[in-house]
Amino acid sequence: MPDKPIFITGIGTGIGKTIASAILVEKLKADYWKPVQSGDLDQSDTIKVKSLTSNKKSVFHPESYRLTQPFSPHKSAAIDGITINPENIITPKTNNSLIIEGAGGLMVPLNDQFLMIDLIKQLNAEVILVSQNYLGSINHTLLSIIALKQYQIPVKGIIFNGPKDIYSKEYILNYTGLASLGHIPAYNIIDKKAIVDAADYVFL
């Protein structure tokens, strides 16, 4: 049986969760699942990850919720006239490793009482946190780790994405005691070739 599913979350929106997910799906030949897609249904993250991977083993499981508007899931659901019910978000059955990609960061609301971090706990997943260097990213990374610890969610480690800053990286790793699982280079073009190349920079 495969280990716990790996949940890819980030310290915010636009951090590189989808790229990290594609790299891990390709590297592990794992299945992929995005439980909640909020907007961009014609170019969803599932479609993007599938287009970036080359192996023939990975299965791309359908989303539990496909929301039409590109907002926080609770807002997008309200506009679509529905309420997200966590009981309807069920881990797909597979004998393969499973990469789950979240929407936004940990404290993104799915409904009025349920956050993305609550979903991670419900799915009994292990987290890989994607961090990216910018002014304020140390704060956002440490707050994310503190929240995960408060929820007693296991964290496999941190993947850093984009331009390097050794001062930020070393501080984050020293403060949290977590492992660095690699650093994704800043590619000019993200395509299948880049994903295969990036797999050499990510370690599990």
N, C-alpha and C positions, 0 to 999 in steps of 0.2 A: 504494500500500500504506500502511496506517496506521503510525504510529510504534510504538515499543515499547509494550507494555501498561503501564498505570499501576497500580501496586500501592499500595493505601491501607492504611497501617499506623498504629498509634498508640503513644503513649508508655506505654500500659498498657491495661487493660480498662475499658470504659465511658467512653471518651474522646470518642466521637463519630464513629467510623469509618463507621458505617452512614449517618448523616446526611450526612457529607461525600461518601460514595459516591453517595447519591441525588442530591445537588446536582450532582455532576460528570456523572452519567449523564444527568440532565435538561439540563444546560447544553451538553454535547457531543453529546447524542443518541447516547451510546455504549452498547455492550453491557455487561452486568454478569455477573460470575462470582465466586462464593464457593467456593473449592476444598474447604474443610472446614467443615462446620456441626456444632457440638458442642452438642447439646441444643436445646430449643425448636423441634422439627421442624414443629410445627403453626403456628408463628409465626416462621419462619426469617428470617434477614436478607435472603435473596432475595425472600421474600414481602413483607417490609417495604419494601424498595427499590422493588419493582414497584408496590406500593400508593401510593408517594409520588411516582411519576413520571407525567407526563402525555403525553409524546410517544409516537408510534406506531412509531418506528424501532427503539428499543432492543430487543435480544433478551436474555433472561435465561437463561443457560446453567445446566444442572443441576450440582449439587455432585459432586465426585469421591468424597467421603465424607460420609455423613449419620449422625452418631453420636447415640445416644439420650440420653446423659447430659450435663448442663451443667457439665462440668469441662474441665480442660486436655485437649487432644485425645488425648495419649498415654494418659491415665487413662481417658477416655471410651471409647477404642478397646479398652483392656484389659477394661473392664467388659462391652463388647459382644462380647468374645471374638475380636477381630481385631487385627492390627497394620497400621498405616498404612504403605503402600509408596509412597515418592515416585515410583516409576516409573509408578504408576497415575494420577498427577496430571498431566494433559496439557492444555496450553492449548487451549481450544476454537477451532476454525477459524472465522474471521470476516473479512470485508473492512471491518469497522467498527472504530472505536477501542474498546478494551476496558479497563474498570475492574475490577480484581481487589481484593476485600476480604479481608484477613487475619483471623485469629482471635486476639484478644488482642494482645500486643506482639511484638517481634522475637525474643525468646529463649524463646518458648513452644515446648515440645517436641511434635513430631508422633509421634516414636517415641524409642527410647533413644539414638539417635545423630543425629537429624535435627531441626533447629529451624525455626521459621517463617522466619528469616533465610536459612537454607539453601534453602528453597523459593523465596524471592524471587530468589536467585541462579540457581537452576535454571530458573526461568521467564524469565530474561533481561528482567526488568521494571525500570521506573524508578519510584522511590518518591516518594509524597507522604506526609509525616509529619503526623499530626494531633496537636496539642498542646492542652492545656487548663490554665487557670490554677488551681493549688492549691498549698499549701505542700509543696514538694518537686518541683514540676513542672519547674523549671529543671534540677535534677539529672537527672531522668528523660529530659528532652528531649536534653540534651547527651550523656548516655550512649548514647541511641539513635543519635544522629548519629555518634558515635565508632565504634559497632559497624558502622554502614552503611559508613563510610569504610574500616574495616579489611577489610570484605568486598568493597571496591571496587564497591559498588552505587551507581549514579547517583541523586542525589536532586534532584527537580524543585523542591522547596521545602517550606515549612511552612504548613499551614492551622491557624489558631488558632480554637478553638471555645469559645463560652460567654462568661462575664463577662470583661471586659478588665482587664489589668494592664500598663500601659505599661512599668513597670520590668522586669518579667519578659520581655515581648516584645522590648524593645530590647536587653536583655542577650543573649538567645538569638540574635537576628539578628546582632548585632555579633560575638559569639564564634564563631558557626559560619560567618558569611559567606554564609548561605543567603538566598534570597528569601522574603518573606512572600507567600503566594498568596491572602491574604485572611483575614477574621475573620468567622466565622459568628455572628450575633447569638444571644442567649439568648431563644428563642421560648417562650411559654407553652404553645403547642400546635404540634406538628410535623405538618403535613398538606401536601397538594399545593400549597396557596397559599403556605405558608411556604417550601417548597423552591424554588418559582419566584422568590420574593422574595429568598431567600438567594443565589441564583445571581448576583445583581448585586453581591454582596460577595466573590465568589471569582473569581480571575483566573488564567489560564494563559498 
